[in-house]
């Protein structure tokens, strides 16, 4: 294994660096029920309030897994805590 100090001996990149806009979302590949195939999905965890009462909203927050298919745009929401 070679270890390079700084840029000394490093090879030049053949492709420009990728940005968040260039990348295929976060790279999570999942089965999409709409597309009926595995496609890249954007996956996020959101904290959602389950109370319609604003006075109690802070006490009724739960984590949800939110996915969106990058091919067709279909989204799913799954409550993570089933207590």
MDAnalysis code that builds the backbone (N, CA, C; Angstrom):
import MDAnalysis as mda
import numpy as np

u = mda.Universe.empty(249, n_residues=83, atom_resindex=np.repeat(np.arange(83), 3), trajectory=True)
u.add_TopologyAttr("name", ["N", "CA", "C"] * 83)
u.add_TopologyAttr("resid", np.arange(1, 84))
u.add_TopologyAttr("resname", ["UNK", "UNK", "UNK", "UNK", "UNK", "UNK", "UNK", "UNK", "UNK", "UNK", "UNK", "UNK", "UNK", "UNK", "UNK", "UNK", "UNK", "UNK", "UNK", "UNK", "UNK", "UNK", "UNK", "UNK", "UNK", "UNK", "UNK", "UNK", "UNK", "UNK", "UNK", "UNK", "UNK", "UNK", "UNK", "UNK", "UNK", "UNK", "UNK", "UNK", "UNK", "UNK", "UNK", "UNK", "UNK", "UNK", "UNK", "UNK", "UNK", "UNK", "UNK", "UNK", "UNK", "UNK", "UNK", "UNK", "UNK", "UNK", "UNK", "UNK", "UNK", "UNK", "UNK", "UNK", "UNK", "UNK", "UNK", "UNK", "UNK", "UNK", "UNK", "UNK", "UNK", "UNK", "UNK", "UNK", "UNK", "UNK", "UNK", "UNK", "UNK", "UNK", "UNK"])
u.atoms.positions = np.array([
    [0.843, -1.176, 0.000],
    [0.000, 0.000, 0.000],
    [0.883, 1.232, 0.000],
    [0.596, 2.167, -0.898],
    [1.358, 3.407, -0.968],
    [0.624, 4.499, -0.214],
    [1.368, 5.313, 0.482],
    [0.804, 6.462, 1.174],
    [1.423, 7.702, 0.569],
    [0.565, 8.632, 0.160],
    [1.041, 9.855, -0.459],
    [0.954, 10.994, 0.529],
    [1.991, 11.797, 0.557],
    [2.028, 12.981, 1.401],
    [1.542, 14.160, 0.577],
    [0.397, 14.716, 0.883],
    [-0.129, 15.841, 0.119],
    [-0.443, 15.420, -1.300],
    [-0.044, 16.215, -2.286],
    [-0.323, 15.934, -3.688],
    [0.844, 15.228, -4.362],
    [1.913, 15.059, -3.668],
    [3.109, 14.461, -4.248],
    [2.827, 13.024, -4.689],
    [2.995, 12.749, -5.955],
    [2.795, 11.402, -6.471],
    [1.341, 11.036, -6.719],
    [0.412, 11.931, -6.471],
    [-0.998, 11.631, -6.692],
    [-1.318, 11.729, -8.175],
    [-2.197, 10.856, -8.629],
    [-2.595, 10.874, -10.032],
    [-3.681, 11.919, -10.244],
    [-3.680, 12.535, -11.409],
    [-4.713, 13.509, -11.752],
    [-6.025, 12.780, -11.994],
    [-7.107, 13.385, -11.587],
    [-8.429, 12.795, -11.780],
    [-8.789, 12.829, -13.267],
    [-9.359, 11.735, -13.767],
    [-9.768, 11.704, -15.169],
    [-11.158, 12.295, -15.338],
    [-11.932, 12.354, -14.276],
    [-13.266, 12.942, -14.316],
    [-13.322, 14.079, -13.297],
    [-14.089, 15.125, -13.580],
    [-14.208, 16.198, -12.591],
    [-14.923, 15.681, -11.349],
    [-14.694, 16.308, -10.199],
    [-15.365, 15.865, -8.981],
    [-16.875, 15.987, -9.140],
    [-17.589, 15.067, -8.536],
    [-19.044, 15.099, -8.614],
    [-19.603, 15.952, -7.492],
    [-20.698, 16.608, -7.775],
    [-21.386, 17.398, -6.762],
    [-22.659, 16.682, -6.368],
    [-23.339, 17.188, -5.359],
    [-24.593, 16.568, -4.919],
    [-25.623, 16.578, -6.041],
    [-25.561, 17.579, -6.911],
    [-26.514, 17.656, -8.021],
    [-26.239, 16.544, -9.035],
    [-24.958, 16.190, -9.246],
    [-24.590, 15.175, -10.219],
    [-24.854, 13.756, -9.737],
    [-24.832, 13.547, -8.434],
    [-24.930, 12.193, -7.892],
    [-26.352, 11.676, -7.974],
    [-26.529, 10.374, -8.146],
    [-27.867, 9.791, -8.210],
    [-28.474, 9.704, -6.814],
    [-28.934, 10.844, -6.319],
    [-29.517, 10.959, -4.991],
    [-28.535, 10.455, -3.956],
    [-28.947, 9.592, -3.036],
    [-27.991, 9.124, -2.049],
    [-27.543, 7.694, -2.327],
    [-27.870, 7.180, -3.513],
    [-27.357, 5.885, -3.922],
    [-28.080, 4.686, -3.352],
    [-29.190, 4.888, -2.645],
    [-29.925, 3.772, -2.084],
    [-30.800, 3.157, -3.173],
    [-30.594, 1.878, -3.448],
    [-31.382, 1.186, -4.471],
    [-32.394, 0.299, -3.757],
    [-33.673, 0.487, -4.087],
    [-34.749, -0.271, -3.464],
    [-35.761, -0.673, -4.522],
    [-36.591, -1.651, -4.168],
    [-37.663, -2.084, -5.053],
    [-38.767, -1.034, -5.045],
    [-39.160, -0.602, -6.225],
    [-40.263, 0.350, -6.363],
    [-41.487, -0.425, -6.835],
    [-42.566, -0.357, -6.064],
    [-43.789, -1.071, -6.432],
    [-44.394, -0.531, -7.723],
    [-44.247, 0.754, -7.960],
    [-44.800, 1.370, -9.162],
    [-44.008, 0.971, -10.413],
    [-42.677, 1.058, -10.333],
    [-41.810, 0.712, -11.469],
    [-41.655, -0.804, -11.621],
    [-41.924, -1.545, -10.564],
    [-41.764, -3.001, -10.521],
    [-40.322, -3.430, -10.801],
    [-39.368, -2.628, -10.358],
    [-37.956, -2.936, -10.491],
    [-37.188, -2.190, -9.408],
    [-35.918, -2.535, -9.239],
    [-35.090, -1.824, -8.276],
    [-34.569, -0.544, -8.922],
    [-34.790, 0.576, -8.259],
    [-34.385, 1.877, -8.765],
    [-33.730, 2.678, -7.641],
    [-32.931, 3.694, -7.981],
    [-32.369, 4.565, -6.938],
    [-33.497, 5.319, -6.226],
    [-33.377, 5.428, -4.924],
    [-34.363, 6.132, -4.109],
    [-33.667, 7.164, -3.226],
    [-34.332, 8.265, -2.999],
    [-33.915, 9.231, -1.989],
    [-34.559, 8.760, -0.691],
    [-33.755, 8.591, 0.353],
    [-34.253, 8.097, 1.632],
    [-33.922, 9.120, 2.705],
    [-34.920, 9.443, 3.524],
    [-34.723, 10.401, 4.610],
    [-35.483, 9.924, 5.841],
    [-35.024, 10.368, 6.993],
    [-35.736, 10.143, 8.241],
    [-36.293, 11.491, 8.673],
    [-37.591, 11.527, 8.921],
    [-38.241, 12.760, 9.345],
    [-38.902, 12.541, 10.700],
    [-38.857, 13.553, 11.532],
    [-39.576, 13.531, 12.798],
    [-40.899, 14.244, 12.550],
    [-41.993, 13.517, 12.719],
    [-43.317, 14.074, 12.442],
    [-44.166, 14.075, 13.705],
    [-44.951, 15.112, 13.844],
    [-45.873, 15.203, 14.960],
    [-47.138, 14.436, 14.609],
    [-47.645, 13.674, 15.566],
    [-48.852, 12.889, 15.315],
    [-50.075, 13.494, 15.985],
    [-49.925, 14.669, 16.573],
    [-51.034, 15.309, 17.272],
    [-51.516, 16.506, 16.473],
    [-52.832, 16.614, 16.335],
    [-53.408, 17.779, 15.667],
    [-53.443, 18.980, 16.608],
    [-53.333, 18.726, 17.904],
    [-53.355, 19.781, 18.914],
    [-51.961, 20.392, 19.041],
    [-51.771, 21.667, 18.689],
    [-50.441, 22.294, 18.760],
    [-49.847, 22.284, 20.175],
    [-50.692, 22.283, 21.190],
    [-50.194, 22.276, 22.570],
    [-49.534, 20.943, 22.915],
    [-49.926, 19.876, 22.232],
    [-49.402, 18.538, 22.518],
    [-48.441, 18.042, 21.434],
    [-48.211, 18.826, 20.399],
    [-47.409, 18.392, 19.251],
    [-45.988, 17.992, 19.635],
    [-45.399, 18.678, 20.580],
    [-44.033, 18.368, 20.998],
    [-43.901, 17.036, 21.705],
    [-44.997, 16.523, 22.238],
    [-44.975, 15.252, 22.978],
    [-45.385, 14.064, 22.121],
    [-45.724, 14.314, 20.878],
    [-46.218, 13.215, 20.046],
    [-45.431, 13.089, 18.752],
    [-44.122, 13.276, 18.842],
    [-43.281, 13.194, 17.645],
    [-42.729, 11.783, 17.488],
    [-42.718, 11.298, 16.257],
    [-42.226, 9.956, 15.953],
    [-41.363, 10.000, 14.692],
    [-40.362, 9.102, 14.588],
    [-39.541, 9.055, 13.370],
    [-40.247, 8.290, 12.243],
    [-40.135, 8.813, 11.047],
    [-40.691, 8.172, 9.855],
    [-39.598, 8.044, 8.804],
    [-39.595, 6.931, 8.106],
    [-38.682, 6.707, 6.978],
    [-39.443, 7.082, 5.711],
    [-38.915, 8.080, 4.987],
    [-39.579, 8.597, 3.797],
    [-38.702, 8.285, 2.594],
    [-39.256, 7.589, 1.603],
    [-38.501, 7.255, 0.397],
    [-39.225, 7.805, -0.830],
    [-38.432, 8.208, -1.833],
    [-38.980, 8.680, -3.103],
    [-38.184, 8.052, -4.233],
    [-38.877, 7.403, -5.150],
    [-38.238, 6.773, -6.304],
    [-37.740, 7.867, -7.251],
    [-36.473, 7.781, -7.636],
    [-35.908, 8.800, -8.527],
    [-36.381, 8.611, -9.965],
    [-36.942, 7.461, -10.266],
    [-37.395, 7.188, -11.633],
    [-38.827, 7.686, -11.866],
    [-39.746, 7.327, -10.968],
    [-41.156, 7.675, -11.190],
    [-41.693, 8.692, -10.199],
    [-40.958, 8.950, -9.100],
    [-41.399, 9.937, -8.120],
    [-42.339, 9.407, -7.058],
    [-42.671, 8.119, -7.108],
    [-43.551, 7.538, -6.108],
    [-42.872, 7.539, -4.745],
    [-43.616, 7.930, -3.719],
    [-43.050, 7.999, -2.387],
    [-43.746, 7.050, -1.419],
    [-43.013, 6.650, -0.388],
    [-43.578, 5.838, 0.683],
    [-43.173, 6.435, 2.009],
    [-44.029, 6.256, 3.009],
    [-43.759, 6.731, 4.364],
    [-44.012, 5.576, 5.309],
    [-43.034, 5.293, 6.179],
    [-43.142, 4.184, 7.107],
    [-42.798, 4.669, 8.506],
    [-43.716, 4.484, 9.441],
    [-43.464, 4.854, 10.828],
    [-42.443, 3.883, 11.408],
    [-41.396, 4.406, 12.015],
    [-40.289, 3.569, 12.485],
    [-40.499, 3.028, 13.888],
    [-41.291, 3.691, 14.702],
    [-41.483, 3.287, 16.089],
    [-42.897, 2.768, 16.269],
    [-43.055, 1.496, 16.481],
    [-44.384, 0.910, 16.633],
    [-44.717, 0.607, 18.080],
    [-44.288, 1.455, 18.981],
    [-44.559, 1.237, 20.397],
    [-45.976, 1.603, 20.744],
])
